[in-house]
Amino acid sequence: MVDVADARVVAVLTRAPSSGGKSRLFAELGRPPDRGLLEALLLDTIDGATTPGVRTVVAVSPGSSCDEVRTLLTAGRAAQVIAQADGDLGDRMRSTMAHLFACGAQAVALIGSDLPDITAAGVSAAFDALETDPDALVLGPATDGGYYLVAATRVPDVFRGIEWGSAQVLDQALGAARERGFRVHLIGPLADVDTVADLQRLSGGTRAPRTAAWLRAQSP
């Protein structure tokens, strides 16, 4: 159980940095998965998504690696850590939402762990939309055709039959929402980090300090 009763919750879904991930990015970089970069992306995402009045939860896959992630959350980060369920991405998203609502959450927003320049303003916009229209679904469009955020006040049946990783994810989610009678609110778009170009755009900014520091350390 997590302490989220009557709370707005932003849940960051992540693989444990030791388990790899970001295969497309590391293939472009021509190197095996780098734990330092994965940790930087995760911590910058958590810090960026931390929002006043909103509880932060980190949902970890594999579930056996929760302690690894807890050690990364140093003093000053009030995030709670839970295990993700098994299954594909849709199964894990649905299960995470269901668990948080079972623990008493008022509203839940799910995001990935590759959003180092996400801001509290974006998270607040999702919950503000649900405050106005609690029966709606909120989506944050990603620039690659997917979505980086999904928020609701109950578990929405929009996670089945989605071609995860494709450029059709957002359109398919919108279609599923329409079929199930959800009104949809879209918040501002954001790019996640899947390519070297995505990484490089962060090099001169201030929102992703750990990710930018990792990039600088790679320079000869």
Residue pairs with C-beta under 8 A, 6 or more apart in sequence:
1 103
2 57
2 80
2 82
2 100
2 103
3 55
3 80
3 103
4 55
4 57
4 80
4 100
4 103
4 104
4 105
5 103
5 104
5 105
6 104
6 105
6 106
7 54
7 55
7 104
7 105
7 106
8 53
8 54
8 55
8 105
8 106
8 107
8 108
8 109
8 127
9 54
9 55
9 56
9 57
9 100
9 105
9 106
9 107
9 108
9 109
10 49
10 51
10 54
10 55
10 56
10 57
10 108
10 109
10 110
10 111
10 123
11 56
11 57
11 58
11 59
11 96
11 97
11 100
11 108
11 109
11 110
11 111
12 42
12 45
12 46
12 49
12 56
12 57
12 58
12 59
12 79
12 111
12 112
12 113
13 59
13 61
13 84
13 92
13 93
13 96
13 110
13 111
13 112
13 113
14 42
14 58
14 59
14 60
14 61
14 69
14 112
14 113
15 21
15 38
15 60
15 61
15 113
16 60
16 61
16 62
16 65
16 68
16 69
17 35
17 38
17 39
17 42
17 68
17 69
17 72
18 35
18 65
18 68
19 61
19 62
19 65
20 32
20 33
20 38
21 33
21 38
22 33
22 37
22 38
22 41
22 114
22 193
22 194
23 33
24 194
24 195
25 193
25 194
25 195
25 196
25 198
25 199
26 32
26 33
26 34
28 195
28 196
29 196
34 214
36 214
37 211
37 214
39 72
39 210
40 116
40 208
40 210
40 211
40 213
40 214
41 113
41 114
41 116
41 193
41 210
41 211
42 58
42 69
42 72
42 113
43 72
43 210
44 116
44 117
44 207
44 208
44 209
44 210
44 211
45 111
45 112
45 113
45 114
45 115
45 116
45 118
46 56
46 58
46 73
46 77
46 79
46 113
47 77
48 115
48 116
48 117
48 118
48 119
48 120
48 207
48 208
49 56
49 111
49 115
49 118
49 120
49 123
50 56
50 77
50 78
50 79
50 120
51 120
51 123
51 124
51 127
52 120
54 123
54 124
54 127
55 78
55 80
55 105
56 77
56 78
56 79
56 80
57 79
57 80
57 81
57 82
57 100
58 69
58 73
58 79
58 80
58 81
58 82
59 81
59 82
59 83
59 84
59 92
59 96
60 66
60 68
60 69
60 81
60 82
60 83
60 84
61 83
61 84
61 92
62 83
62 84
63 83
63 84
63 85
64 83
66 81
66 82
66 83
69 81
70 81
73 79
73 81
82 96
82 99
84 92
84 95
84 96
85 91
85 92
85 95
85 96
85 99
86 92
87 95
88 164
89 159
89 162
89 164
90 159
90 160
90 162
90 164
91 159
93 110
93 150
93 159
94 155
94 159
96 108
96 110
97 108
97 110
97 152
97 155
97 156
98 155
100 108
101 108
101 154
101 155
106 153
107 127
107 130
107 134
107 151
107 152
107 153
108 151
108 152
108 153
109 123
109 126
109 127
109 138
109 149
109 150
109 151
110 149
110 150
110 151
111 118
111 123
111 140
111 148
111 149
112 148
112 192
114 192
114 193
114 194
115 148
115 190
115 192
115 193
116 193
116 202
116 207
116 208
116 210
116 211
117 190
117 202
117 205
117 207
117 208
118 148
118 190
118 207
119 207
122 140
122 149
122 187
122 188
122 190
123 149
125 187
125 188
126 138
126 140
126 149
126 151
126 187
127 151
129 136
129 138
129 151
129 185
129 187
130 136
130 138
130 151
130 152
130 153
133 183
133 185
134 153
135 153
135 182
135 183
136 152
136 182
136 183
136 184
136 185
137 150
137 151
137 152
137 156
137 158
137 177
137 182
137 183
137 184
137 185
138 149
138 150
138 151
138 152
138 184
138 185
138 186
138 187
139 147
139 149
139 150
139 151
139 170
139 173
139 174
139 184
139 185
139 186
139 187
140 147
140 148
140 149
140 150
140 186
140 187
140 188
140 189
140 190
141 147
141 148
141 170
141 186
141 189
141 190
142 148
142 169
142 170
142 189
142 190
142 191
142 192
143 189
143 190
143 191
144 167
144 191
144 192
144 194
145 166
145 167
145 168
145 169
145 170
145 171
146 165
146 166
146 167
146 169
146 170
146 192
147 169
147 170
147 173
148 190
148 192
149 187
149 190
150 156
150 158
150 173
156 177
156 180
156 182
157 176
157 180
158 173
158 176
158 177
158 180
158 182
160 176
161 172
161 176
162 169
162 172
162 173
162 176
163 169
163 172
174 184
177 184
178 184
191 198
191 201
192 198
193 199
193 202
193 211
199 211
199 215
200 215
202 208
202 211
202 212
202 215
203 212
203 215
203 216
204 212
205 212
